[in-house]
Amino acid sequence: MKNFEFHNPTRIVFGLDTVAKLSTLVPHAARVLILYGGASAEKTGTLAEVRAALGQRTVQEFGGIEPNPSYETLMRAVALVRGEKVDFLLAVGGGSVIDGTKFVAAAALYDGEPWEIAERGGANVQRALPFGTVLTLPATGSEMNSGGVVTKKATHDKLSFRNPLLYPQFSVLDPSKTFTLPATQVANGLVDAFVHTTEQYLTYPVQAKVQDRFAEGLLQTLVEIAPQAVAAPDDYATRANLMWTATLALNGLIGAGVPQDWATHMIGHELTALYDIDHARTLALVLPALLDVQREQKRGKLLQYGERVWNITQGSEDERIAAAIARTRAFFEGLGIPTRLSAYQLGQEAVEAVLKQLAAHGMTSLGEHRDIDLARSRRILEAAL
């Protein structure tokens, strides 16, 4: 196991009817900006609950944060924060809204051009507004970590950022808020949490037995609950397990002391930025192909993954690895999420476009071994055609 430091200051308030606890979680004298996405937060009544819980506080609202939040939209929120002297942010939504809120929290107090925050990965953030979240879409884990992703539409740049000042002070997780989600979004959330886990698990062994078992438990849980999570939207127990699994997948716990990959995400980000494919769906496109290309580098963990997650114990090592990759692909496809670029009418031209973007963003030595150069990224993308 590698040396590590682990600290997560986010307070989780989990369970039914917990939105009302905002009345004590948000400072009484705060000037609050509620940030949210589309009309669903209003239609489902979640915004009304939030407003009621905030009581007599001074409250502004900013809607319209897109999936894959755009810099252009978020800068309008920054202008509102500055103009109204807002001193507390409240994200109501899924990972995109929370990511966007993190960017606004940093950008509102940043003295330079805020896009520099994304360009430098958050390293230049020295101040940030306090914020909390009300999670409505379990997927990204952004509700309990300090990272985010923002897209500059004008240049098709999708960049990630991270800073210890960008942990939410609290996150309210009420599984019943997921009951009205479309099945496609639930499926996306399952894939997102699954790949977040594999990015920290499917690397190489370092005798981190605790982290391995945690990760395998999360993966097994996702596989077990996936059919019910999609088919039974009002099954509270299933949605509770999905929500907590997605949070644990990326709150730093399973990644402490182990090597991490993240190449699937870096390549997937470019597909989203160029072709506006849902984030989770780009991960489903890339991961099986990447595991195939990187099977030798990941041999030990792929064999362990096959045995412990998919119960694959028969056959040669190569046969078991192939079966584990096939089961991964089948899991995604079984959720209605394609694993081939051709499903989006994309071919060799997309491979070239993604490679160009990877080069422009310096993504030329990816993966836990830093051995995924542009040539290997080409092999991965072509394996996904």
C-alpha positions as CSV (number, residue, x, y, z in Angstrom):
1,M,0.0,0.0,0.0
2,K,1.3,3.5,-0.9
3,N,1.6,6.3,1.6
4,F,-1.5,8.5,1.7
5,E,-3.4,11.2,3.6
6,F,-7.1,11.0,3.8
7,H,-9.4,13.9,4.9
8,N,-13.0,14.4,3.9
9,P,-14.8,17.3,5.7
10,T,-18.2,17.0,4.0
11,R,-21.1,16.3,6.4
12,I,-23.6,13.8,4.9
13,V,-27.2,14.1,5.9
14,F,-28.8,10.9,4.5
15,G,-32.4,9.7,4.4
16,L,-36.0,10.4,3.8
17,D,-37.3,14.0,4.4
18,T,-33.9,15.4,5.1
19,V,-34.2,18.5,2.9
20,A,-36.0,20.2,5.8
21,K,-32.7,20.1,7.7
22,L,-31.4,22.9,5.5
23,S,-33.0,25.1,8.1
24,T,-30.1,24.4,10.4
25,L,-27.4,23.5,8.0
26,V,-27.3,26.8,6.2
27,P,-26.1,29.8,8.3
28,H,-29.1,31.9,9.4
29,A,-27.6,35.2,8.2
30,A,-26.5,33.8,4.8
31,R,-27.3,35.4,1.5
32,V,-28.0,32.3,-0.5
33,L,-27.9,31.5,-4.2
34,I,-29.7,28.3,-5.2
35,L,-28.2,26.8,-8.3
36,Y,-30.0,24.1,-10.3
37,G,-30.4,22.6,-13.7
38,G,-33.6,22.3,-15.7
39,A,-37.3,22.4,-14.9
40,S,-37.4,19.1,-13.1
41,A,-36.3,20.5,-9.8
42,E,-39.3,22.8,-9.8
43,K,-41.8,20.2,-11.2
44,T,-40.9,17.6,-8.6
45,G,-41.3,20.0,-5.7
46,T,-37.7,19.8,-4.6
47,L,-37.1,23.5,-5.1
48,A,-40.3,24.3,-3.1
49,E,-39.0,22.2,-0.2
50,V,-35.6,23.9,-0.4
51,R,-37.2,27.4,-0.3
52,A,-39.4,26.4,2.6
53,A,-36.4,25.1,4.6
54,L,-34.4,28.3,3.9
55,G,-37.2,30.3,5.5
56,Q,-36.6,34.1,5.8
57,R,-33.0,34.0,4.5
58,T,-32.2,36.3,1.5
59,V,-32.3,33.9,-1.4
60,Q,-31.5,34.3,-5.1
61,E,-31.9,31.5,-7.7
62,F,-30.0,30.6,-10.8
63,G,-31.3,27.8,-13.1
64,G,-30.2,26.4,-16.4
65,I,-26.9,24.7,-15.5
66,E,-26.5,22.1,-18.3
67,P,-25.3,18.5,-18.2
68,N,-21.5,19.0,-18.6
69,P,-21.8,22.6,-17.2
70,S,-20.5,25.3,-19.5
71,Y,-18.1,28.0,-18.5
72,E,-20.3,30.5,-20.4
73,T,-23.4,29.7,-18.2
74,L,-21.4,29.5,-15.0
75,M,-20.0,33.0,-15.5
76,R,-23.5,34.4,-15.6
77,A,-23.9,32.8,-12.1
78,V,-20.6,34.4,-11.0
79,A,-21.9,37.8,-12.1
80,L,-25.1,37.3,-10.1
81,V,-23.0,36.2,-7.0
82,R,-20.9,39.3,-7.2
83,G,-23.7,41.7,-8.0
84,E,-26.0,40.4,-5.1
85,K,-23.1,39.9,-2.6
86,V,-24.1,36.3,-2.2
87,D,-22.0,34.5,0.5
88,F,-23.4,31.0,0.4
89,L,-24.2,28.7,-2.5
90,L,-26.6,25.8,-2.5
91,A,-26.5,23.3,-5.4
92,V,-29.8,21.4,-6.0
93,G,-29.2,18.7,-8.6
94,G,-26.8,16.1,-9.8
95,G,-23.1,16.1,-10.5
96,S,-23.2,18.7,-13.2
97,V,-24.9,21.2,-11.0
98,I,-22.6,20.5,-8.1
99,D,-19.5,20.7,-10.3
100,G,-20.8,24.0,-11.7
101,T,-21.4,25.3,-8.2
102,K,-17.8,24.4,-7.2
103,F,-16.5,26.4,-10.1
104,V,-18.7,29.4,-9.2
105,A,-17.6,29.2,-5.6
106,A,-14.0,29.5,-6.7
107,A,-14.5,31.9,-9.7
108,A,-16.6,34.4,-7.7
109,L,-13.6,35.2,-5.5
110,Y,-10.8,34.8,-8.1
111,D,-8.9,37.9,-9.1
112,G,-7.9,36.8,-12.6
113,E,-9.6,35.2,-15.6
114,P,-11.7,32.4,-14.1
115,W,-11.0,30.0,-16.9
116,E,-7.5,29.8,-15.5
117,I,-9.0,27.7,-12.6
118,A,-9.8,25.0,-15.1
119,E,-6.6,25.4,-17.1
120,R,-4.5,24.9,-13.9
121,G,-6.7,22.1,-12.5
122,G,-7.7,24.2,-9.5
123,A,-4.2,24.6,-8.1
124,N,-4.5,28.4,-8.2
125,V,-7.7,28.5,-6.1
126,Q,-6.9,30.4,-2.8
127,R,-10.4,31.3,-1.7
128,A,-13.9,29.9,-2.3
129,L,-17.4,30.6,-1.1
130,P,-18.9,28.0,1.2
131,F,-21.6,25.8,-0.3
132,G,-23.8,22.8,0.3
133,T,-25.7,20.4,-1.9
134,V,-29.0,18.7,-2.2
135,L,-28.4,15.6,-4.4
136,T,-31.1,14.5,-6.8
137,L,-29.1,12.3,-9.2
138,P,-26.7,9.7,-7.8
139,A,-23.7,9.2,-10.2
140,T,-20.6,11.4,-9.9
141,G,-19.8,11.5,-6.2
142,S,-19.3,15.3,-6.5
143,E,-21.4,15.7,-3.4
144,M,-18.5,14.4,-1.3
145,N,-15.3,15.4,-3.0
146,S,-13.4,18.5,-4.0
147,G,-13.3,18.1,-7.8
148,G,-15.3,19.1,-10.8
149,V,-15.3,19.4,-14.5
150,V,-16.3,22.4,-16.6
151,T,-16.6,22.8,-20.4
152,K,-15.8,25.9,-22.5
153,K,-18.2,25.5,-25.4
154,A,-16.4,28.1,-27.6
155,T,-13.3,26.0,-27.8
156,H,-14.6,22.4,-27.0
157,D,-12.4,22.3,-24.0
158,K,-13.6,20.1,-21.1
159,L,-11.2,20.3,-18.1
160,S,-11.2,19.0,-14.6
161,F,-10.2,20.9,-11.4
162,R,-9.7,20.1,-7.8
163,N,-8.9,22.0,-4.6
164,P,-9.4,21.2,-0.9
165,L,-11.4,24.5,-0.6
166,L,-14.1,22.9,-2.8
167,Y,-15.5,20.2,-0.6
168,P,-19.2,20.9,0.1
169,Q,-19.8,21.8,3.7
170,F,-22.7,19.4,3.7
171,S,-24.7,17.3,1.3
172,V,-28.3,16.2,1.8
173,L,-29.0,12.8,0.3
174,D,-32.7,11.9,0.2
175,P,-33.1,8.8,-2.0
176,S,-36.7,9.6,-2.6
177,K,-35.6,12.6,-4.7
178,T,-34.4,10.1,-7.4
179,F,-37.9,8.5,-7.9
180,T,-38.8,10.8,-10.8
181,L,-35.5,10.4,-12.7
182,P,-35.8,9.0,-16.3
183,A,-34.5,5.4,-16.6
184,T,-31.7,6.7,-18.9
185,Q,-30.3,8.9,-16.2
186,V,-30.4,6.1,-13.6
187,A,-28.5,3.9,-16.1
188,N,-26.0,6.6,-16.6
189,G,-25.5,6.9,-12.9
190,L,-24.9,3.2,-12.5
191,V,-22.2,3.3,-15.2
192,D,-20.6,6.5,-13.8
193,A,-20.3,5.0,-10.4
194,F,-19.0,1.7,-11.8
195,V,-16.3,3.4,-13.8
196,H,-15.3,5.7,-11.0
197,T,-14.6,2.6,-9.0
198,T,-12.7,0.8,-11.7
199,E,-10.5,3.8,-12.3
200,Q,-9.2,3.3,-8.8
201,Y,-9.3,-0.4,-8.6
202,L,-8.3,-1.9,-12.0
203,T,-4.7,-0.9,-12.0
204,Y,-2.0,-3.1,-10.4
205,P,-1.8,-4.8,-7.0
206,V,-0.1,-3.0,-4.1
207,Q,-1.4,-5.2,-1.3
208,A,-4.1,-2.7,-0.4
209,K,-6.5,-5.4,0.7
210,V,-9.0,-3.1,2.4
211,Q,-9.3,-0.8,-0.6
212,D,-9.7,-3.7,-2.9
213,R,-12.5,-5.2,-0.9
214,F,-14.3,-1.9,-0.6
215,A,-14.1,-1.4,-4.3
216,E,-15.2,-4.9,-5.1
217,G,-18.1,-4.5,-2.7
218,L,-19.2,-1.3,-4.5
219,L,-18.9,-3.0,-7.9
220,Q,-20.9,-6.1,-6.8
221,T,-23.6,-3.8,-5.3
222,L,-24.0,-1.9,-8.5
223,V,-24.3,-5.1,-10.5
224,E,-26.8,-6.5,-8.0
225,I,-29.1,-3.5,-7.8
226,A,-28.9,-2.4,-11.4
227,P,-32.0,-4.2,-12.8
228,Q,-34.2,-3.0,-9.9
229,A,-32.8,0.5,-9.9
230,V,-33.9,0.9,-13.5
231,A,-37.1,-1.0,-13.4
232,A,-38.6,0.1,-10.1
233,P,-38.1,3.9,-9.7
234,D,-39.9,4.1,-6.3
235,D,-38.0,1.3,-4.6
236,Y,-36.5,3.3,-1.7
237,A,-34.1,0.6,-0.6
238,T,-32.6,0.1,-4.0
239,R,-32.3,3.9,-4.6
240,A,-30.7,4.4,-1.2
241,N,-28.1,1.8,-2.0
242,L,-27.4,3.3,-5.4
243,M,-27.1,6.8,-3.9
244,W,-24.7,5.8,-1.2
245,T,-22.6,3.6,-3.5
246,A,-22.2,6.4,-6.0
247,T,-21.0,8.7,-3.2
248,L,-18.5,6.2,-1.8
249,A,-17.1,5.5,-5.2
250,L,-15.5,8.9,-5.4
251,N,-15.2,10.4,-1.9
252,G,-11.5,9.4,-1.7
253,L,-11.8,6.4,0.4
254,I,-11.2,3.6,-2.1
255,G,-8.5,5.6,-3.8
256,A,-6.4,6.2,-0.7
257,G,-3.0,4.5,-1.0
258,V,-3.6,2.8,-4.4
259,P,-2.5,3.7,-7.9
260,Q,-5.2,5.3,-10.0
261,D,-5.9,5.3,-13.8
262,W,-8.4,7.9,-15.0
263,A,-7.4,7.5,-18.7
264,T,-11.0,6.4,-19.5
265,H,-12.2,9.7,-18.1
266,M,-9.7,11.8,-19.9
267,I,-10.5,10.2,-23.3
268,G,-14.2,10.3,-22.5
269,H,-14.1,14.0,-21.7
270,E,-13.0,14.7,-25.2
271,L,-15.8,12.7,-26.7
272,T,-18.3,14.7,-24.6
273,A,-16.7,18.0,-25.5
274,L,-16.7,17.2,-29.2
275,Y,-19.9,15.3,-29.7
276,D,-22.1,16.1,-26.6
277,I,-22.4,12.5,-25.6
278,D,-23.4,12.0,-22.0
279,H,-20.4,11.7,-19.7
280,A,-21.3,8.2,-18.4
281,R,-21.9,7.0,-22.0
282,T,-18.5,8.0,-23.1
283,L,-17.0,6.0,-20.2
284,A,-19.0,3.0,-21.4
285,L,-17.5,3.5,-24.9
286,V,-13.9,3.7,-23.6
287,L,-13.5,1.4,-20.7
288,P,-14.0,-2.0,-22.3
289,A,-11.6,-1.0,-25.2
290,L,-9.1,0.3,-22.8
291,L,-9.1,-2.8,-20.7
292,D,-8.5,-4.9,-23.8
293,V,-5.6,-2.7,-24.9
294,Q,-4.1,-2.6,-21.4
295,R,-4.8,-6.2,-20.5
296,E,-1.1,-7.0,-19.9
297,Q,-0.5,-3.9,-17.7
298,K,-3.6,-4.8,-15.7
299,R,-3.3,-8.6,-15.8
300,G,-3.2,-9.2,-12.0
301,K,-6.1,-6.9,-11.2
302,L,-8.2,-8.1,-14.2
303,L,-7.9,-11.7,-13.0
304,Q,-8.9,-10.6,-9.5
305,Y,-11.8,-8.5,-10.8
306,G,-13.0,-11.4,-12.9
307,E,-13.0,-13.8,-10.0
308,R,-14.3,-11.5,-7.2
309,V,-16.8,-9.4,-9.1
310,W,-18.0,-11.7,-11.9
311,N,-17.2,-15.1,-10.3
312,I,-15.0,-16.1,-13.3
313,T,-12.8,-19.0,-12.2
314,Q,-12.6,-21.4,-15.1
315,G,-10.3,-21.3,-18.1
316,S,-6.8,-20.0,-18.8
317,E,-5.7,-16.6,-17.5
318,D,-6.2,-15.0,-21.0
319,E,-9.7,-16.6,-21.2
320,R,-10.7,-15.3,-17.8
321,I,-9.5,-11.8,-18.7
322,A,-11.4,-11.8,-21.9
323,A,-14.5,-13.0,-20.1
324,A,-14.2,-10.3,-17.5
325,I,-13.9,-7.6,-20.2
326,A,-16.9,-9.2,-22.0
327,R,-19.0,-9.2,-18.8
328,T,-18.2,-5.5,-18.3
329,R,-19.3,-4.7,-21.8
330,A,-22.4,-6.8,-21.4
331,F,-23.3,-5.0,-18.1
332,F,-23.2,-1.6,-19.9
333,E,-25.1,-2.9,-22.9
334,G,-27.7,-4.5,-20.6
335,L,-28.4,-1.0,-19.2
336,G,-29.1,0.2,-22.8
337,I,-25.8,2.0,-23.0
338,P,-23.8,1.4,-26.1
339,T,-20.1,0.4,-26.0
340,R,-19.3,1.2,-29.7
341,L,-18.7,4.5,-31.3
342,S,-20.7,3.3,-34.3
343,A,-23.8,3.5,-32.2
344,Y,-23.4,7.2,-32.3
345,Q,-22.6,7.2,-36.0
346,L,-19.0,8.0,-35.3
347,G,-16.1,6.4,-37.1
348,Q,-12.4,7.0,-37.9
349,E,-13.0,10.8,-38.1
350,A,-13.9,10.8,-34.4
351,V,-10.7,8.9,-33.5
352,E,-8.7,11.6,-35.3
353,A,-10.6,14.5,-33.7
354,V,-10.2,13.0,-30.2
355,L,-6.5,12.5,-30.6
356,K,-6.1,16.1,-31.8
357,Q,-7.8,17.3,-28.6
358,L,-5.8,15.0,-26.4
359,A,-2.6,16.4,-27.9
360,A,-3.9,19.9,-27.4
361,H,-4.6,19.3,-23.7
362,G,-1.3,17.6,-23.0
363,M,-3.0,14.2,-22.4
364,T,-0.1,12.2,-23.9
365,S,0.9,10.1,-20.9
366,L,-2.2,8.7,-19.3
367,G,-3.0,5.8,-17.0
368,E,-1.5,4.4,-13.8
369,H,1.8,3.7,-15.6
370,R,1.7,6.9,-17.7
371,D,2.1,4.7,-20.7
372,I,-1.0,5.6,-22.7
373,D,0.5,7.9,-25.3
374,L,-1.3,9.1,-28.4
375,A,-0.5,5.9,-30.2
376,R,-2.0,3.8,-27.5
377,S,-5.0,6.2,-27.2
378,R,-5.5,5.6,-31.0
379,R,-5.5,1.8,-30.4
380,I,-8.1,2.2,-27.6
381,L,-10.4,4.5,-29.7
382,E,-10.1,2.2,-32.7
383,A,-11.0,-0.8,-30.5
384,A,-14.2,1.1,-29.6
385,L,-15.3,1.6,-33.2
